[in-house]
Amino acid sequence: MELPGLASGFWMLICFYVSVNGYPNGRVREACMSMIPCHGSSPQPSPVHIITVNWTEFKPGDTIEVHLSGPDFEGFFIQARDAEHLDSPAVGYFILVDRRHSQLLTCGRTKNSAVSHTSKAKKNYVKVYWIAPGNAPKHVQFLATVVKKYRTFWVKIPGPVVSQPNAPFPTTPLYVTSEAISTSHSVSYLTKPFNASGCGSMKFCVRNPSNCDPGSASCLFLSFQLQKSSVLIEMSGASEGYLSFALSYDQWMGDDDAYLCINEDHHVSVSTAYLKGRRPPVLDSENALEDVSWRLVDGVLQCSFRRSIRLAAYKERFNLDASYYIFLADGEASGPIYKHRRQPLITNGMYNVTGVPQDIGGSRSPRLIKAHGALMFVAWITAVSIGVIVARFFKPVWSHSFLFGKEMWFQVHRMLMLTTVMLTSISFVLPFIYRGGWSKQAGFHPYLGCTVMALTIFQPLMAGFRPSPHAPRRQLFNWFHWSTGTTARILAVVTMFLGMDLPALDLPDPWDTYTMIGFVAWHVGIDVLLEIHSYCLIRKAELIEDDRVQILQSLTSAEAEGHLFKQIVLTIYVCGNIIFLIAFLAAVYQI
């Protein structure tokens, strides 16, 4: 009975000696089995550092990259163990990448079976290679102890589980260690990436782009799988900051039930929140999520969790057996504020995620913003452009044609311009309705838009006081009318260029810019062509008049030819504008 007491006293003496001297050189062989540093304090709960690997399958002899990352730390200790027997000795051996900050240690009988620090220098990332031994177990899990400061450390942080091909997966979880039970709070690490199998047949999926692979950083993925009285939820996307989805009764942000997976310093937390208006979400201190897991590999953040269909004790959590609009967003995480990196994806209808499984997409552009862009394009790219061409070049062509008691060119011009005023006025108010006020996120676009709106209203008001054709002030009116209209057109085109890059419209980049450049070139080209034609027609008439030979007949013939040419050009121009309009509307509405 005295030997155990003597051994305990000897071990306490060693720990006391180590607690004074520490392990600044990383030679921690005494802690090979327990992985607990003798620093005279207890391990910290909730690990903030993570272990990631580049492969989840291996064969004996394979090499796997192992990464340890997180907030600055001084010391670390990494091992690989049999995932089904975590108290067993370390397996396999490591190869170093950076010998300045890491060194190899021998734990048990296996040489180089552990890696530790070389000094107390601050670091936030360690990379090593693990070589699978010939007698490797079916499942291997990586474990790490991390020391931030002398008395602040985490023990046996559970990392990914890697498995041999076709190895049967045990029924008991592999991600929990005896020490990690008290520190992980039921948060585990996904051993395999998500996939889209079962979308539309076994689970309800939302994907953007449609049919994308959840393993890609460009794919925003959300799935719901009904499992008795609960729902398993999976979310995947780029790992720059956070991923979130919300359930809403409408397509407006506010009064929504939200769920966020947040990557901060390579540690992922999963939280619930209730969105109040357009304010940033306030994360709940407690939530009813179970079986929380996450994975952060190759720029892709994936997290999964389970929640009950009904949560009577949580008033702000919606029941999952009803229909909602689904918002899916990503963005950067900075402190308590989480800002969308781009416009959230919103489903086009309300869906019951526990109903019939579906595989759907959505739109990042709200219907009101789509209508705003479409109406402005119709007004300023189609109606105004044709109206200006008609007024500039078709006075002589339709001078003897009348419509409702007025010359045809004037009536067509006035009709198109009034259409522009009407469409611009309707379109102008739509963003204010959607935003609920002024947008501070749209740069110069709204300021220029207000200027265009003011000029659009001023132009017909000024036309209402148009002097008679022979009045002395008619030339002054013509100049003001032309300059105001030209200024409005130029500003409208600039405003549309700026608006096309805003995330709310969600146009394919750089298609939108090329389309606008193409239209401007098309309009200028037609304008220049008609100007050259008019100049040539005038020169031809002057030469005929100088020759004084068959003047009347020749002028009539020249005018007829000129009128026919202009009508052909106008027809081509209108058809071209319609093609631009159809292409733009197809992009806006993702046809």
Long-range contacts (C-beta under 8 A, 24 or more apart in sequence): 14-38, 15-40, 22-150, 23-75, 23-116, 24-119, 24-120, 25-118, 25-119, 26-75, 26-77, 26-103, 26-105, 26-116, 26-117, 26-118, 26-119, 27-105, 27-116, 28-77, 28-105, 28-116, 29-105, 29-106, 29-107, 31-77, 31-145, 32-79, 32-89, 32-90, 32-105, 32-107, 32-108, 32-114, 33-87, 33-89, 33-107, 35-77, 35-79, 35-143, 35-145, 35-155, 35-156, 35-179, 36-145, 36-155, 36-179, 37-75, 37-77, 37-145, 37-147, 37-153, 37-155, 39-147, 39-150, 39-151, 39-153, 40-151, 41-151, 41-152, 41-153, 43-153, 43-154, 43-155, 43-179, 43-183, 44-152, 44-153, 44-154, 44-183, 45-182, 45-183, 45-185, 46-183, 46-184, 46-185, 47-146, 47-154, 47-157, 47-180, 47-183, 47-184, 47-267, 48-154, 48-265, 48-267, 49-73, 49-144, 49-146, 49-154, 49-157, 49-266, 49-267, 50-157, 50-159, 50-189, 50-266, 50-267, 50-268, 50-296, 51-78, 51-142, 51-143, 51-144, 51-157, 51-158, 51-159, 51-160, 51-189, 52-159, 52-160, 52-295, 52-296, 52-297, 53-142, 53-159, 53-160, 53-162, 53-297, 54-297, 54-298, 55-162, 56-160, 56-161, 56-162, 56-163, 56-191, 56-192, 56-193, 57-162, 57-163, 57-164, 57-165, 58-132, 58-136, 58-140, 58-162, 58-163, 58-164, 59-132, 59-164, 59-165, 60-132, 60-133, 60-134, 60-135, 60-136, 60-164, 61-131, 61-132, 61-134, 62-131, 62-132, 63-95, 63-129, 63-130, 63-131, 63-132, 64-129, 64-130, 64-132, 64-162, 65-127, 65-128, 65-129, 66-94, 66-127, 66-128, 66-129, 66-130, 66-142, 66-159, 67-125, 67-126, 67-127, 68-125, 68-126, 68-127, 68-144, 68-146, 69-124, 69-125, 69-126, 69-266, 70-124, 70-146, 70-265, 70-266, 70-267, 71-124, 71-148, 71-265, 71-267, 72-122, 72-123, 72-124, 72-148, 73-122, 73-123, 73-124, 73-146, 73-147, 73-148, 74-117, 74-120, 74-121, 74-122, 74-123, 74-147, 74-148, 74-149, 75-116, 75-117, 75-120, 75-145, 75-146, 75-147, 75-153, 76-115, 76-116, 76-117, 76-126, 76-144, 76-145, 76-146, 76-147, 77-114, 77-115, 77-116, 77-144, 77-145, 78-114, 78-115, 78-116, 78-126, 78-128, 78-142, 78-143, 78-144, 79-107, 79-113, 79-114, 79-142, 79-143, 79-144, 80-113, 80-130, 80-140, 80-141, 80-142, 80-143, 81-140, 81-141, 81-143, 82-137, 82-139, 82-140, 82-141, 83-137, 83-139, 83-140, 83-141, 83-161, 83-174, 84-137, 84-138, 84-139, 84-170, 84-174, 85-137, 86-141, 86-143, 86-156, 86-177, 86-178, 87-178, 89-113, 90-114, 91-133, 91-136, 91-137, 91-140, 92-130, 92-131, 92-132, 92-133, 92-136, 92-140, 93-130, 93-131, 93-133, 94-128, 94-129, 94-130, 94-131, 95-128, 95-129, 95-130, 95-131, 96-128, 96-129, 97-127, 97-128, 97-129, 98-126, 98-127, 101-126, 102-126, 102-128, 124-265, 136-164, 138-163, 138-164, 138-167, 138-168, 139-163, 139-164, 139-167, 139-169, 139-170, 139-174, 141-174, 141-175, 143-177, 154-183, 155-179, 155-183, 156-180, 158-184, 158-188, 158-189, 159-189, 160-189, 160-190, 160-191, 160-295, 161-189, 161-191, 162-191, 163-191, 175-293, 186-290, 186-291, 186-292, 187-270, 187-292, 187-293, 187-294, 188-291, 188-292, 188-293, 189-293, 189-294, 189-295, 190-293, 190-294, 190-295, 190-302, 190-303, 190-304, 193-236, 193-295, 193-297, 193-300, 193-302, 194-221, 194-223, 194-234, 194-236, 194-302, 194-304, 196-221, 196-223, 196-359, 198-223, 198-225, 198-357, 199-223, 199-357, 199-359, 200-357, 200-358, 200-359, 201-357, 202-357, 203-357, 204-351, 204-353, 204-354, 204-355, 204-357, 204-358, 205-357, 205-358, 205-359, 205-360, 206-245, 206-326, 206-328, 206-345, 206-347, 206-360, 206-361, 206-362, 207-359, 207-360, 207-361, 208-328, 208-345, 208-361, 208-362, 208-364, 209-361, 210-361, 211-359, 214-300, 214-302, 215-300, 216-300, 217-298, 217-299, 217-300, 220-328, 220-330, 220-345, 222-326, 222-328, 224-320, 224-353, 224-354, 226-354, 227-306, 229-308, 229-309, 230-290, 230-306, 230-307, 230-308, 230-309, 231-306, 231-307, 231-308, 231-309, 231-320, 231-353, 231-354, 232-291, 232-304, 232-305, 232-306, 233-259, 233-304, 233-305, 233-306, 233-307, 234-302, 234-303, 234-304, 235-259, 235-261, 235-302, 235-303, 235-304, 236-300, 236-301, 236-302, 236-303, 237-300, 237-301, 237-330, 238-299, 238-300, 238-301, 238-330, 239-263, 239-296, 239-299, 239-300, 239-301, 240-330, 240-332, 240-341, 241-330, 241-331, 241-332, 241-333, 241-334, 241-338, 241-341, 242-330, 242-331, 242-332, 242-333, 242-338, 243-301, 243-303, 243-329, 243-330, 244-281, 244-327, 244-328, 244-329, 244-330, 244-338, 245-326, 245-327, 245-328, 245-329, 246-275, 246-326, 246-327, 246-329, 247-318, 247-324, 247-325, 247-326, 247-327, 248-324, 248-325, 248-326, 248-327, 249-324, 249-325, 250-325, 251-325, 251-346, 251-366, 251-367, 253-277, 253-278, 253-327, 253-344, 254-278, 256-327, 257-316, 257-317, 257-318, 258-327, 259-289, 259-305, 260-338, 261-294, 261-301, 261-303, 262-333, 262-338, 263-296, 263-301, 263-333, 264-333, 266-296, 268-294, 268-296, 268-301, 268-303, 270-294, 270-303, 270-305, 272-316, 272-317, 274-316, 278-436, 280-336, 280-337, 280-338, 280-339, 281-338, 282-336, 283-336, 284-316, 287-314, 288-313, 288-314, 288-317, 309-354, 320-353, 320-354, 321-352, 321-354, 322-352, 323-350, 323-351, 323-352, 323-355, 324-350, 324-351, 324-352, 324-353, 325-349, 325-350, 325-351, 326-351, 326-353, 326-362, 328-362, 340-503, 342-503, 342-506, 343-503, 343-504, 343-506, 363-506, 363-590, 364-503, 364-504, 364-506, 365-504, 365-505, 365-506, 365-588, 366-434, 366-504, 368-430, 368-431, 368-433, 368-434, 369-430, 369-431, 369-434, 369-504, 369-505, 370-505, 370-588, 370-589, 371-427, 371-430, 372-427, 372-430, 372-431, 373-499, 373-500, 373-505, 373-507, 373-588, 374-584, 374-585, 374-588, 374-589, 375-423, 375-424, 375-426, 375-427, 375-430, 376-423, 376-424, 376-427, 376-492, 376-496, 376-499, 377-496, 377-581, 377-584, 377-585, 378-423, 378-581, 379-419, 379-420, 379-423, 379-424, 379-427, 380-420, 380-424, 380-489, 380-492, 380-493, 380-496, 381-496, 381-519, 381-577, 381-580, 381-581, 381-584, 382-577, 382-578, 382-581, 383-416, 383-417, 383-419, 383-420, 383-423, 384-416, 384-417, 384-420, 384-489, 384-492, 385-523, 385-573, 385-577, 386-416, 386-570, 386-573, 386-574, 386-577, 387-412, 387-413, 387-416, 387-417, 387-420, 388-485, 388-489, 389-526, 389-527, 389-530, 389-570, 389-573, 390-416, 390-570, 392-527, 392-530, 393-530, 393-534, 393-566, 394-566, 394-570, 396-559, 396-563, 397-563, 397-566, 397-567, 417-459, 417-460, 418-460, 420-456, 421-456, 421-457, 421-459, 421-460, 424-452, 424-453, 424-456, 425-453, 425-456, 425-457, 428-453, 442-499, 442-502, 442-504, 443-498, 443-502, 444-498, 445-495, 445-498, 445-499, 445-502, 448-491, 448-494, 448-495, 448-498, 449-495, 449-499, 451-491, 452-488, 452-491, 452-492, 452-495, 455-484, 455-487, 455-488, 455-491, 456-488, 458-484, 459-484, 459-485, 459-488, 493-520, 505-588, 507-587, 507-588, 508-587, 511-587, 512-587, 515-580, 515-583, 515-584, 515-587, 518-580, 519-577, 519-580, 522-576, 522-580, 526-569, 526-572, 526-573, 526-576, 529-569, 530-566, 530-569, 533-562, 533-565, 533-566, 533-569, 534-562, 537-562
